[in-house]
Amino acid sequence: MPIQTELSLQQFLATATTPCVSLYLPIEANQLEKNRLTLRHLINHAKDVMATTWPDAAWTAFDAQLDPWLSDPKRLADVASPGLGLLSDGQQVYARALEYPVSEVAMVTEMPQVLPMLLDMQRHFEFDLLALQRDSIALYHNMGDVLTATELAADAPLTLKGTLGTELRGGETNAQTIGPGHVSYHGHNEKSAEEEIDQRRYYQAVDTYIADHFSKPNQRRLILFGLPQNLAVFREVSRNSYLSGSMQVELNPGGLTLADLDAALNVLRLDNGIRRHQKTLATLDKARGSGLFREDLGSVISALNQHAVAMLVIRQGARINARLDNGGLEFKSERAKHNNLLNDLADAVLAQGGEVRVLPENMQDQPVVAVLRYVPAP
C-alpha cells in the first residue's frame, strides 16, 4: 500500500542537504519483529558509516528522523508491499513503499541513493482487473506483480439476476398469456435477443458502478478479463474513460483461483514493460533526429548544469565511481570511489523537474544518455 508523505520525491531532492542516509528494507509479510530487527541493523550500519565518512556530521538529527520507524510498530506493520525505501538528510524523511522485492541497503552519501526507488517506480503497474462473465463479475487490484481480490459492497452489481431482478427480460419464463386459453411462446431467436438485451443492461450497470466507485475516485486504469464475446459487449456499452483500450485478457475467469488469475496476468505485465521500454527508445530516436540527444558524459553534465536535461536514461546496473564537485567531476577521494555518479545525475535531473528512465543492459550501450529540452549555449 502507498505510504502517505507530505513530500514528493522531487521536493525532497530539491531541498535535501548533505550528507544523506539511504535505507532500503525488504519487507516480509507477517514478520513485523523480523522486519524491525532488519531495519535496526540497517540504521546502526548507517550510523557507523557516517562516523567514518562524515565525522563532522551529528547522527542525533538522523536518529530523530529514523527512530519513529522503529519505536512505532504500526509504521512498519502498515507497509504491505515487498519493500520500503527511506531517505533522510537529518531534517526530513522521504518514505516510499516499493512494489518489488529489494535488497538490504544502508548508505551515507552526499546525495540520496534513488536508483533502486526509480527502478521500482518505473516498473509501477497498478490497475483494477474486472473479471467478466455473462451474468456475474468479480473485481481485483493489481499492484506490480501482486494481485488481490477486492471486496465489493452489498449493493454492487455482482450478478445479472440480482441486479436486474423483476426487470429481467430474457428470464426463465418463455410463455405469455394473450387471452382465455391462449398462450404465446417466445421463439429461440426472440429469447436470445432478450438475453442479449439483459446482458447489455447488466454490463451498463456494472460499468457505471465500477467507474463511480473505483476508476474515477482512484484515477486507476481498468483492464478486462473474460471471453472475447463478453469483452466485446462490455466495450460497446462502457463509458468509463479509464478502461484500457489495448490491454485485456481473453480467458474465461469462471472456476479460476486467485493464483490462476495472477498467473494469467504475467504476459500482460511483460508486455507492459516492453511497451514502456519501446516508448523510451522512441523518445531517444526522436531526440537524435532533432539534435537534442547527448551521449558524451561531459556533454550530459554540461547540459545538466544549465538545467537543459528533459530526460536522463541510465543503463540498468551501470556505475561510474565519481562525484559531482562544483559542476565538474571528482574521482580520487574516498567518497568519490564509493559513490555512483549516475545516482547523483538522476538526483539532479529529478530536482530540476526532469524525468529519469532506466533501460535494460541489452537496450543501451552507454551508461547514461540525455534528451534535452533545448540546445544549451556552448
N, C-alpha and C positions, 0 to 999 in steps of 0.2 A: 504494500500500500504506500502511496506517496507520503512523504514527511512534510508537514507544513513548516515553512520557514519564511521569515519576513524578508529575507534577502533573495534576490535572484543570483545566479552564478556570475553573471556579468557585473552586477553591483558589487559583489564580494571581491572580484578580481580588480575592479577599478579602484577600490579603496584599501585593499589588503596591504599591510606593512610587512617588513622583513624582521626576523625570519618567519616562516610559516610551517606549521605542523600538518602533515597529510597522513590520515589513517584510513585504511581500507580493511573492513572486517567481514569475513564470511559469516553468514547467519545460518545456524542450524535450527530447524523447526522444533519447537517444544523442548529446547535446550537452553533455557534462559541463563542458568548459572554457568554453564559452559561458555556461552557467548560473553557473559560479563567477565569471566576469567580471561578469555582471549583478549577482550578489549583492554583489561587492566594490564596485561602483558605488553600490548602494543603501546599503550600510554607510557609505561615505565621505560620501554625501549626508546621511545622518542625523547623522553627526559634525559636519558643517558647520552644520546646522540647530541642533543642540544648542549649539554655540559662540555662536550668535546669540541664541537664545531662552532658553537656560538657561545663562548664562555661569558660574554658580557650581557647576554640576554637573561632576563629573570623568568624562571619557569613558573613562578607563582601566578602570573597572569594567565598562562595557558592552562594551568591546573584548574583555575576558577571557571574557565570556559568548558573544559572537557569533563570534569568530575561529575557534573549532573547526569551524564550518560551512565555513570557507574552508581551513583547514590540513589537515583530514581529508577527502580526496576521497570516501571511502566514504560519508560522511553524505549528500551530495547524490546520489551515484550510487545510493543505496538508495531515493531518492524516485521512485517510478514513476508518480506522479499528475501532473495538468496544472499543479499549483500548490503553493506552500508558504507558510505563514504563520508568522512568528517574532515573538513578543512578549517583550520583556526590560525589566526595571526595574533592571538592573545587578547584581541579586543572584540572579536565576533567569531561566530561559528557558522559555516555553511554545511548543512547535512542533507544527504540525498540517499534515498533507498535505491538500490541497484536491482535491475530486473534479472541480471545474470550472475552466476557464481563469480566470486573474485578471490584472489589470493591475499593472504595476510600481508599488509604493507604498513610500515611506520617510517616516515621520512621527515627530516627537518631540512628545508632548503630556502633559498631566497624567495622563490615564487611557489605557489601551491602546485602540487603534482595532480594535474587534472586529466591526463590522458586516459587512465582507467575509467574515469567518470564519463569522459566524452565518448569513448568507445561504447559504453553501456547505453548512453543517451542516443547514440546513432542507431543502435540496434533496436531501439524502442519500437515495439509493435503492439499497440493496445487497440482492442476493438471489442464490440459486442457481437456474439455469434447467435443468430436466430436459427434454431433447428426447426425446420418447417415440414410438417406433414399435411395431408389434405384436410384433416379435421382436428389437428392439435398442434401445439407449439411448445418449445422449451427455450429458455434463454441462458446463455453462458457468457462469461467475461474472460477474455484472453489478455494476459499481461506477459509479454516476452514469450517464453516457452511454457507458460503455466496457464492451464485452462481450469476455471472453477464454475460451478453451477450457480446461477442467480435465482434466488428465491423470489417468486412473483407473488404479489398481493392477491387476496381472495377475489377482488373484482377484476383481475386480469383475464383476458380472453384466452383461457387455456385450451378450451375445446370449442369446436364449432357448435355442437348441440347446446352446451352450456351458455354460449354467447348469444345465439340467435333464438333459442327457446321456442316459444309459440310462433315466432316469425319464420321458422324453418319451412321452406317451400318444397324441397325435394326429400321429404322425410319418409317415414315408414309406410304411411297410408297412400296408396296409389289409386284410390277409388273415390268418386264424388257422387252423391245422390242428386239427381236432377229432376225428380218427380216421383209420384207414387209408383213403387215397383220398378223404378228405372235407376240404374247405376251406370255412371260413365267411368271407364278405366283409362288411366294415363297409358300411353304407349311408351315403349322403351326410349325413344328419341326425346319425347317430352320430359320424361323423368330425368334423363341425363342432362338436359338443358337446365332444368330447375336445380339439380345438384350443382351444376357449374355456377349458376347464379348465387346459390348459397355459399359456395366456396369463395367467390369473389367478395361477397358481402362480409364473410368472416375475415378474409385477409385485409379488407379495408379497416375493420375494427382492430385487428392486430397491428396494422401499420400505424394507425392513429395512437394506439396505446404505447407502443414501443417508442415512437417519436416523442410523444409528450412526456413520458416518464423516464426515458433513458437517453435517447440520442440528443435531443435539444438541451436538456439540463446539463449533461456531461460533455456535450460537443464531441461525441465519440462516434467513430466510424462503425457502421453496421454491415456485417457480412452474413450472407445466407448459406445455409447448409440444408440440402434436400434434393429430391428428384428433379430433373430438368423441367418436367411439365409443371410442377408446383412452383418452382422458382420463376418460371416464365409468367404464370398468372399473378404472382405476388408483385413482380416488377411492373406489370401492366397497371395495377391499381395503386402502387405505392406513390406517396407524395413526400416521402422522407428524404430530405436533401443530404442526409448523412449516409444513405445507403450506397455502398461501394458499387460503382458501375462496372468494374473489371474483375473483382475478386469474388469467387463463390466456390463452394464445394458441392459437386453434383453426385451425392450419395444419399441413400435412404437412411435417415437417422433412426428409424424405428428399430428397437432392440439393441441399439449400440450403447455400450457403457461409456462412462466419462473417459476412461482410458482409450477406448476405441475412437471417440470423437477427437481427443487430443492427438492421437497418432495420425489421424486423417488430416490434421492441420499442418503437419510438418512440411509437406510440399508447398503449401501456401506461404509458410514462414520463409522457406528457402527462396521462393520466387520473389517475395518482397525484398529480401536482401539483395538479390541480383538486380532488381529494378532500381534500387537505391544506388548501387554502385554504377550502373549504367547512366543514371542521371548525372552523377558526379563527373564521369568520363566525358559526357556530352558537354558539360559546362567547361571542362578543360579544353576540349577541341574548339569550342566557340571562342574562348579567350585567346587561343593560339592564332586563330584567323583574324582577330581584331587587334592584335598587338598588346593584349592585356595579360599575357602569360609570362611568368618568371620561374625559372628552374635553377638558376645560379644562386647559391646561398647568400652571397654578398648582395645581389640584386633584391632578393626577398627581404633581407634585413633593412636595406635602404628604403624600400617601399614601406615597410612596417614603420620605420622612423618618421615617415611622412603621412602616416595614417591612411595609406592608399590601398591596403590589402582588404579586399572584399571577402575572399575565401582562402583559407590555408588548407592544403591537402597533405596529410602526413602518411607515409608508408607504415603499415602496422608492424610493430616490433623494431622500427628503426631507432637509432640512438646516436647522438653526437655529444661527446663529452666536452662541454664548454658552457660558458655562461655569458649573458649579455652584460656589458660594462660600459656605461655612458654611450650607448648606441653602437658600440663595437663588440668584439669578441675577446674573451679571455680564456686561455686554455690551461695555464700552468698551475694555478692554485689548487689546493686540495678540494676546495668547494667546487671548482670547475671540473675536476676529474671525477667527482661523484654526481655531477649534475647532467641531466639530459636537456640540451639546448632546445630540442623540439618541443618539450613541455613548456619552456619559457616563451617560445614564439606563439604557441597556442594560447597561453595566458594573455599575452599582449593583444593578440587579434580579437579575442573574446571581449577584453576590456574596452576595445575600440568599437565594439558593436559588429564585428565581422563574424563569419562562420568558420568552423573547423570541421573537416571531414577526415576520416581515416579509411584508406584503401588497402585491400589485401596485398601481400608482397608480390603476387604474380600480376598485379594490375598497374604497378608503378615502379619505375626504375630508381628514381631519385628519392632520397629520404624525405624531402619536402619540396613542394612547389606552391605557387601562389597565383590567384586570379585577382587582378587589380580593379579598383573602382575607376581609376583614371591613370593616365601615364604621368608619373610624377616628374618634377623638374630634375635634370641631371645634377 
